[in-house]
């Protein structure tokens, strides 16, 4: 069992859990993920590291309550525990001194982009950050991102806080302002956002790395459910990723696969909300 040692509601939809998992915390690296299972009847939930503390032996997960399992996870309180936890999984982010890097986080993707940005900043890069959400209520960790960014742009789709814009608008402006001066772009967020981040950078021929969130079961390359097409070849997000070249991803196929179980997920959530454990 892995006990919950801290909990915070970041918004009406987003929840933070800090979980005691010392063997995972001591090996975690930016860009990797772990899988939790709440109980013996629960499904396996992949979560990218939002943070970790090797000395305290804890890992931090930030997730959005979307389906049955994330709603259930969001009911856990300090003192509760998840039954199973495995990690770190996936390949860590490539961290070296590239030069100037733009880090783009959208919605709950702000959480995993934070440790990546921090690692790049600590490696000596000039880090330019862009974070966005649909509304002010869904934004979080602005202060944390400011601490690891040389510049930070904050925007909301509806204009309820800071700049009214999609993240691709300030991204394009940075690319045009610093033509030839930006060495890499990294993006974490909804698939549709990452797709258009990649489309925005493509004309500038700037390497663009995205962290994919395909449907996943075992997380070790056995089941094949997380397969995606990158550069015309089948890749597995759990072992080949989760980070890939955004210009090579078949985004339409990825998003089609993400929608496969929408009906089943809706039924499961309705049942859970009607009869919570």
C-alpha positions in Angstrom: 0.0 0.0 0.0 1.1 3.5 -0.8 -0.3 6.2 1.6 -1.5 9.6 0.7 0.6 12.1 2.7 -0.7 15.4 1.3 -3.7 16.5 -0.8 -4.8 19.8 -2.5 -7.6 20.7 -4.8 -6.0 23.0 -7.4 -9.4 23.8 -8.9 -12.8 22.3 -9.2 -11.5 19.7 -11.7 -7.8 19.4 -10.8 -6.4 17.6 -7.8 -2.9 17.1 -6.3 -1.9 14.0 -4.4 1.4 13.5 -2.7 2.1 9.8 -2.3 4.7 8.0 -0.2 6.7 5.8 -2.6 10.4 6.1 -1.6 11.7 3.5 -4.1 10.0 5.3 -7.0 10.9 8.8 -5.8 14.6 8.0 -5.6 14.7 7.1 -9.3 12.2 9.5 -10.8 13.3 11.8 -13.6 11.6 14.6 -15.5 9.3 13.4 -18.3 8.7 9.9 -16.8 5.4 8.6 -15.5 4.1 6.1 -13.0 0.9 4.0 -12.7 -1.4 3.7 -9.8 -4.2 1.3 -9.0 -6.6 2.4 -6.3 -7.8 -1.0 -5.2 -8.1 -4.6 -6.4 -11.0 -3.7 -8.6 -9.5 -0.5 -10.0 -8.0 0.2 -13.4 -4.4 1.2 -13.9 -4.0 5.0 -14.1 -0.9 6.4 -15.8 0.2 9.8 -14.4 3.2 11.8 -15.4 5.4 13.0 -12.5 4.5 16.5 -11.5 7.2 16.5 -8.8 9.1 14.2 -6.4 11.2 14.4 -3.3 13.8 11.6 -3.1 14.8 12.6 0.5 11.2 12.6 1.7 10.3 9.6 -0.4 7.3 11.1 -2.0 6.0 11.6 -5.6 3.4 14.2 -6.6 0.6 13.6 -9.0 -1.7 16.2 -10.5 -4.7 14.9 -12.4 -8.0 16.1 -13.8 -11.2 14.4 -12.7 -12.6 13.2 -16.0 -13.7 9.6 -15.8 -14.7 7.1 -13.1 -11.1 6.2 -12.0 -9.9 9.8 -11.7 -13.1 10.8 -9.9 -12.5 7.9 -7.5 -8.8 8.9 -7.1 -9.9 12.4 -6.3 -11.9 11.2 -3.3 -8.8 10.0 -1.5 -7.8 11.9 1.6 -4.6 12.1 3.7 -4.3 8.8 5.4 -5.9 6.8 2.6 -3.7 4.7 0.3 -3.6 3.4 -3.2 -3.1 -0.4 -3.4 -0.5 -0.6 -6.2 2.0 1.8 -7.7 4.7 1.1 -10.3 7.4 3.4 -11.8 9.3 5.2 -12.9 8.1 4.2 -16.4 8.9 5.6 -19.9 12.0 7.4 -21.1 13.0 10.6 -19.3 13.1 13.9 -21.0 16.4 14.7 -22.8 18.0 17.3 -20.6 21.1 19.1 -21.8 22.2 22.6 -22.6 20.3 23.3 -25.9 20.3 27.1 -25.6 16.8 28.7 -25.6 13.9 26.4 -25.0 10.1 27.2 -25.0 8.1 25.1 -22.6 4.3 25.0 -23.3 1.9 23.6 -20.8 -1.9 23.5 -21.3 -4.5 22.6 -18.6 -3.4 19.7 -16.4 -0.3 19.5 -18.6 1.1 22.5 -16.6 2.0 20.0 -13.9 4.3 17.7 -15.9 5.8 20.6 -17.9 7.0 22.1 -14.6 9.7 19.5 -13.7 10.9 19.4 -17.3 11.2 23.2 -17.4 13.0 23.1 -14.0 15.5 20.5 -15.2 16.2 22.5 -18.5 16.6 25.7 -16.5 19.0 24.0 -14.0 21.0 22.7 -17.0 21.7 26.2 -18.1 19.1 26.8 -20.7 17.2 30.0 -21.2 13.7 28.8 -20.6 10.6 30.6 -22.0 7.3 29.4 -20.6 3.8 29.5 -21.8 0.9 28.1 -19.7 -2.8 28.3 -20.5 -6.1 26.9 -19.5 -9.8 27.4 -20.5 -10.5 29.7 -17.6 -8.7 31.3 -14.6 -10.1 28.6 -12.3 -8.3 25.9 -14.1 -4.9 27.6 -14.0 -2.4 26.6 -11.3 1.4 26.7 -10.5 1.9 30.1 -12.1 4.4 31.0 -9.3 6.2 27.7 -9.6 6.7 28.2 -13.3 7.9 31.8 -12.9 10.7 30.5 -10.7 12.1 28.3 -13.5 11.4 30.5 -16.5 13.3 33.5 -17.7 10.0 34.7 -19.2 6.5 33.4 -18.7 3.3 34.1 -20.6 0.0 33.2 -19.0 -3.2 33.0 -21.0 -6.8 31.8 -20.7 -9.1 30.8 -23.6 -11.9 33.0 -22.2 -9.8 36.0 -21.1 -10.8 35.5 -17.4 -7.1 35.9 -16.4 -4.1 37.5 -18.0 -4.0 37.3 -21.8 -7.0 36.1 -23.7 -5.4 33.7 -26.2 -4.7 30.1 -27.0 -1.1 29.0 -26.2 -0.2 28.9 -29.9 -0.6 32.7 -30.2 2.2 33.7 -27.8 4.2 30.8 -29.1 4.0 32.1 -32.7 5.0 35.6 -31.4 8.1 34.2 -29.6 9.1 32.3 -32.7 8.8 35.4 -34.9 10.5 37.6 -32.3 13.4 35.3 -31.7 13.9 33.9 -35.2 16.9 31.7 -35.2 17.2 32.1 -31.5 15.0 29.3 -30.2 16.5 25.9 -30.2 13.7 23.7 -29.1 10.0 23.6 -28.1 8.4 21.2 -25.6 4.7 20.8 -25.0 2.5 18.9 -22.6 -1.3 19.2 -22.6 -4.4 18.0 -24.5 -3.6 16.2 -27.7 -5.4 18.9 -29.8 -3.3 21.6 -28.2 0.0 19.7 -28.8 -1.1 19.1 -32.4 -1.4 22.8 -33.1 1.7 23.6 -31.2 3.5 21.3 -33.6 1.8 22.9 -36.5 2.8 26.3 -35.3 6.5 25.4 -35.0 6.7 23.4 -38.2 7.2 26.3 -40.6 10.0 27.6 -38.4 11.7 24.1 -38.6 12.2 24.1 -34.8 12.5 20.7 -33.1 9.3 20.2 -31.1 8.9 17.5 -28.4 5.5 16.5 -27.2 4.4 14.1 -24.3 1.7 11.8 -25.5 -1.2 10.6 -23.4 -2.6 7.6 -25.3 -4.8 4.9 -23.8 -2.5 2.7 -21.7 -3.0 -0.5 -19.7 0.2 -2.3 -18.5 2.7 0.5 -19.1 5.5 -2.0 -20.0 5.1 -2.6 -23.7 3.2 -5.9 -23.4 -0.4 -5.0 -24.3 0.1 -2.6 -27.2 -2.9 -0.5 -26.3 -0.8 2.7 -26.2 0.5 2.4 -29.8 0.8 5.5 -31.9 2.1 6.2 -35.3 5.2 8.4 -35.4 7.0 9.0 -38.7 4.9 6.3 -40.3 6.1 3.7 -37.8 4.2 2.1 -34.8 5.6 3.2 -31.5 4.5 2.4 -28.0 4.1 5.4 -25.7 4.9 3.5 -22.5 8.4 2.3 -23.6 9.3 4.4 -26.7 8.0 7.6 -25.1 6.1 9.3 -23.7 8.0 12.0 -25.6 8.1 12.1 -29.4 8.8 14.5 -32.3 5.6 16.4 -32.6 6.1 16.9 -36.3 6.1 13.2 -36.9 3.0 12.2 -34.8 -0.2 11.1 -36.6 -2.4 13.3 -34.4 -5.7 12.3 -36.1 -5.0 8.6 -35.3 -4.0 9.4 -31.8 -7.2 11.4 -31.1 -9.4 8.8 -32.7 -7.9 6.1 -30.4 -8.4 8.3 -27.4 -12.2 8.4 -28.2 -12.6 4.6 -28.4 -14.1 4.0 -25.0 -15.9 7.3 -24.5 -19.3 5.6 -24.2 -18.1 3.0 -21.7 -16.3 5.7 -19.7 -19.5 7.7 -19.5 -21.5 4.8 -18.2 -18.8 3.9 -15.6 -18.7 7.5 -14.4 -22.5 7.8 -14.1 -22.6 4.5 -12.1 -19.8 5.7 -9.8 -21.4 9.1 -9.2 -24.7 7.4 -8.5 -23.2 4.7 -6.2 -19.8 5.9 -4.9 -17.8 3.5 -2.8 
